[in-house]
């Protein structure tokens, strides 16, 4: 067993884990943060995307031990002080989700995109999300949701 | 922008943000795998590595000895509960855990219950199974060969792999028509095996309370009430002691209609350990063992006059049902609704014959938004019409326009007996052609061909029959396909609607609130929709086959109108008037001719529970319940146009544009309707270009992970261009029709027709889905692939 400390959404969690434990199972089963989902086994679907430090990663292919001493951001950490992130608002405004299973991973990748490219084109959004699968929306409304979030970023900053 | 304000119920229909999104965007949905119960154990299934083999022995001793293992189940254990086999939805039987043989790769052989997820998996490695391999049947076209291995020797007297023969239409009249026709075109085509692959796999948490004897099962079920009854019948458990809860479901698409062996194993695991047991399959288990879709080997024939009048259609189908006949459709129809294959055209006669066979593949068949096999039917007729256009050297749009049913022909009874309720087909096709700029596209195509560029324009026109069913014609295992609704109105006028169907992303919590709000003159925000919990909702058959709005939606309308009529009597007492003198206007009951005198539902609801003296026989509440038995299916339709660019050097297909015009009658929430269409179009692109579950000669599944079973991403999908027409259903209480599967049904032939159109200069007449680069390239070389087998 290994002793690890992971900062998740701003809080340090110290746990004893098996070396083989996947980050997704650490988050879901050990910390009870079930917003991140597990959808394939092969890093294809992206339902498990979280941020490790400053990069989106597929947490089904990262060991919990690899997150020791690092920061993780999950969907539960997007809302700040009761204020939704514009990407969360965008998905609700533009019907960017149906079953909601892929949504947390999509939002976390989109958040990263907007942090690095505040005014992306639809093509750039599609490229950024192309490592993730949605089975319900046909992607069109996800693209619109990200565009909405880009457009409303300033309103959000003023409200903060 | 989406409006959310609403006052008197008028304006309740229309685009409206979804109520369910508040939890999903915060990561607070509750899916089956999110459920944690005190003392909960974890199950895992040991599966067969072979497609066909006799089980010589199973040794579980080492697994039993694992320190964290609490129980190991085998078929022998289940025999003690009379649960080693279970009935399928098609009245066959399926092994829960194999006792005699394994019949497909991935079949369930043993079940381990352990204290944690990882230990359960570890223990699977400790089970030793000795197999004696048997010859396999993988190619359905060889399943009925003399000397083919008999897969189902568990069935008494079974000496072949034949399941059923079924036909529809008038064979003699159709044959006579074909014999006299100017033009007959024929084509063999495969609609290959596909898989719905919802992003959430299947799973269950079973909790048998040893004290009360109550079994609670949280389960990925699209039909919780039907599951409860089936558990009662199969396991012999008292039905009132079974509670099925479908919490949030991460996509269904038909994959979550059947009862799977893993669910039963979790239940037995809970019974034997006295603890809750969670079982969630992994992705490979989902793709390799749960219900697949399609696998129809079709031979189509179309007859026409030389000037392009379509006269008749013939089809012969070989249906691969896998190792157990587990396809889920109304009992009377072993080939589902395939016999709606006459499509949207005015034909004189048609005949189809379908033969079902067993193979050493996973069981299933009716799934993946297929509207009970209308996907296969639409694909057949739309490919045949395109081939006819080519034979006649006619434009495929012109040929369709010439033969589409005309608005004045509705209601229309097609040659195989379906009664189409309403439609204006030429208008939908014209709208699609206008959005596409069809003549200009054809000009562009001609210019590009001159330059050696390969652009395709593909059309499809489809008609679906959805909303099963009239109960007298349609049942599943004897359960008539009706749905219930219960509506309770509290004293302050807020309402709770209980429905028997269940959402897997379709937005029922929003749409059904809009339905009730519209009828009662209240805001959708004041209607809470309860679904997916059999202890809290009325009985009904569930969500699949695009039946929620046609059946459950109608039940919601009817129950709300019952409440309104109850309110009328109470309002009459309040106003000291006769109920006959009241009229429903502006969202309230008011005295005819004196609109100042009236009351809203909220006022009436409070009065109904107050000290107000009510007429004899009137109970002091407004609550009501109903069971809606639809008089007919609803018949949505649509016209699709797909524009592709094909690189003949690599065989790569790029979808440049996709125009979809759908008519699902009256739209309750057009935002949700549009989302349903978007998703179905992506499914169509996936099936047409990428997705297939193929098998090699030994029966190894070649589509067992998302590395091999390729799903469309944001890059393969274009920005969809949508249009709509509205032709109300005459028999649905608000004129709505189903929309959940329309685009999945209608889009694959548009994509394939487009690619084949692009390849016309190469003389390519047909190639089977999926049109992968390899398949397109081989078609250009004149050596098309059998897409369901390993590439040779």
Interface residues (C-beta under 8 A of the other chain):
Chain A: X18 X20 X21 X25 X28 X29 X32 X33 X34 X35 X36 X37 X38 X39 X40 X41 X42 X44 X45 X47 X74 X75 X76 X78 X79 X84 X88 X89 X91 X92 X93 X95 X97 X98 X99 X100 X101 X102 X103 X104 X107 X122 X125 X126 X127 X129 X130 X131 X132 X133 X134 X135 X136 X137 X138 X139 X140 X141 X142 X143
Chain B: X2 X17 X18 X20 X21 X22 X23 X24 X25 X26 X27 X28 X29 X30 X31 X33 X34 X36 X117 X118 X197 X198 X199 X200 X201 X248 X249 X250 X251 X253 X282 X283 X284 X504 X505 X506 X507 X671 X672 X674 X675 X677 X678 X679 X680 X681 X682 X683 X705 X706 X707 X711 X713 X714 X715 X717 X719 X720
